[in-house]
Amino acid sequence: MAVSDIEYADFIDGLELRSLWLGESRVEKLAFPDPTTPFIARIETRNRWVGEDTTSLIMHGYRVRIVEDEQAVQSEAGADLGEIGVATITVEFGLSYSTAIPMTEELFTAFQAVNLPLNTWPYMREYVSSTLSRMGLPAVFVPTFKFSEPTSVSSAPIEVASGDVRASLEAGQSTEIANEVTASQD
């Protein structure tokens, strides 16, 4: 059952973020690429929610795979060689919320597609940028999380855009949302 816009607005009005922390991190450098090769960041998210009455604990994880741009990865004959992984960055943030209205599965489905990424996306962007620098890899631009047009919580898909960089998050029943971000070097 989908949550109405009014129910969701009432839920958000009584929602407060109490704390946010780095819960888990794993970094793996897979290759030593030519630094002039353009890269793409492929981003997947995974969410876990535990709630009791008016307190919710959410673990929001990102798996960021840095790969060489597929268009740049072709043999001289023009054959596609497939994706070449450069690095994988997995990071999970913990968030604690207090709510006036207890979170339900229906509210969480909407929340994970709309508000949760808005709370964690900036931290993921900074983490990816600083981690790639520490790995000796060129920076990959991860865009800000923006809704390209006003949307209700019951509509799908939600488009996220930043200039010519696009990402898409699907609002749906799953607690795992996959999206792809095209990235460029700074």
KERO-669680 format. One record per residue (C-alpha): x, y, z; residue number from 1. Coordinates in steps of 0.5 Angstrom, whole numbers, plus 500, padded with zeros to 3 digits. Layout:
> px_py_pz_num
> X_Y_Z_NUM .
...
//
This chain:
> px_py_pz_num
> 500_500_500_1 .
> 503_507_498_2 .
> 503_513_503_3 .
> 499_519_501_4 .
> 503_525_500_5 .
> 499_528_506_6 .
> 501_522_511_7 .
> 508_523_508_8 .
> 508_530_510_9 .
> 506_529_517_10 .
> 511_524_518_11 .
> 517_529_516_12 .
> 514_534_520_13 .
> 515_530_526_14 .
> 522_527_524_15 .
> 529_529_527_16 .
> 536_527_525_17 .
> 539_526_532_18 .
> 546_523_530_19 .
> 550_521_524_20 .
> 556_516_524_21 .
> 561_512_519_22 .
> 559_505_521_23 .
> 563_501_516_24 .
> 568_502_510_25 .
> 572_498_506_26 .
> 576_501_500_27 .
> 580_497_495_28 .
> 584_499_489_29 .
> 584_494_483_30 .
> 588_497_478_31 .
> 593_502_477_32 .
> 590_506_471_33 .
> 593_511_466_34 .
> 591_518_470_35 .
> 589_521_463_36 .
> 583_516_462_37 .
> 576_518_464_38 .
> 573_514_469_39 .
> 565_513_471_40 .
> 563_512_478_41 .
> 557_506_479_42 .
> 553_507_485_43 .
> 549_502_489_44 .
> 545_503_495_45 .
> 543_499_501_46 .
> 539_501_507_47 .
> 537_497_513_48 .
> 532_500_518_49 .
> 530_498_525_50 .
> 525_502_529_51 .
> 522_502_536_52 .
> 516_506_537_53 .
> 518_513_535_54 .
> 526_512_534_55 .
> 529_509_528_56 .
> 536_507_526_57 .
> 538_506_519_58 .
> 544_504_516_59 .
> 545_507_509_60 .
> 550_504_505_61 .
> 554_506_498_62 .
> 558_501_494_63 .
> 562_506_489_64 .
> 565_502_483_65 .
> 570_507_479_66 .
> 571_504_472_67 .
> 574_506_466_68 .
> 569_510_461_69 .
> 567_504_457_70 .
> 567_509_451_71 .
> 575_509_452_72 .
> 576_502_453_73 .
> 576_499_446_74 .
> 581_495_443_75 .
> 584_498_436_76 .
> 579_494_432_77 .
> 574_497_436_78 .
> 571_491_440_79 .
> 569_493_447_80 .
> 573_490_452_81 .
> 568_491_458_82 .
> 568_495_464_83 .
> 575_495_467_84 .
> 575_496_475_85 .
> 579_501_478_86 .
> 577_501_485_87 .
> 571_500_490_88 .
> 569_504_495_89 .
> 564_501_500_90 .
> 561_506_506_91 .
> 556_505_510_92 .
> 553_511_515_93 .
> 548_510_521_94 .
> 543_515_522_95 .
> 539_515_528_96 .
> 532_519_528_97 .
> 526_521_533_98 .
> 519_521_530_99 .
> 513_524_532_100 .
> 509_518_528_101 .
> 512_511_528_102 .
> 516_509_522_103 .
> 512_504_518_104 .
> 515_499_512_105 .
> 510_504_507_106 .
> 513_510_510_107 .
> 520_507_510_108 .
> 519_505_502_109 .
> 518_513_501_110 .
> 523_515_506_111 .
> 529_511_503_112 .
> 527_514_496_113 .
> 527_521_498_114 .
> 529_524_504_115 .
> 535_519_506_116 .
> 539_520_500_117 .
> 539_527_502_118 .
> 541_526_509_119 .
> 547_522_507_120 .
> 549_524_499_121 .
> 554_529_501_122 .
> 558_525_506_123 .
> 558_520_501_124 .
> 561_525_496_125 .
> 566_527_500_126 .
> 568_520_503_127 .
> 569_518_495_128 .
> 573_524_493_129 .
> 578_524_499_130 .
> 579_517_499_131 .
> 580_517_491_132 .
> 585_522_493_133 .
> 589_518_498_134 .
> 589_512_493_135 .
> 593_516_489_136 .
> 587_516_483_137 .
> 584_522_480_138 .
> 578_525_483_139 .
> 571_523_480_140 .
> 566_528_480_141 .
> 560_525_484_142 .
> 554_530_483_143 .
> 549_533_488_144 .
> 543_530_489_145 .
> 537_534_486_146 .
> 530_533_484_147 .
> 530_535_477_148 .
> 522_536_478_149 .
> 517_537_484_150 .
> 515_530_485_151 .
> 510_526_490_152 .
> 513_521_494_153 .
> 508_516_490_154 .
> 511_517_484_155 .
> 517_514_480_156 .
> 522_514_478_157 .
> 525_520_481_158 .
> 530_523_477_159 .
> 537_526_480_160 .
> 541_531_475_161 .
> 547_536_476_162 .
> 548_539_469_163 .
> 550_534_464_164 .
> 551_529_470_165 .
> 545_524_471_166 .
> 543_519_476_167 .
> 537_515_477_168 .
> 534_513_483_169 .
> 527_508_483_170 .
> 522_509_488_171 .
> 519_502_489_172 .
> 518_497_494_173 .
> 525_494_495_174 .
> 530_497_500_175 .
> 535_496_495_176 .
> 536_502_490_177 .
> 541_502_485_178 .
> 543_508_481_179 .
> 548_510_476_180 .
> 552_516_476_181 .
> 556_518_470_182 .
> 562_522_473_183 .
> 568_526_470_184 .
> 575_528_472_185 .
> 576_534_476_186 .
//
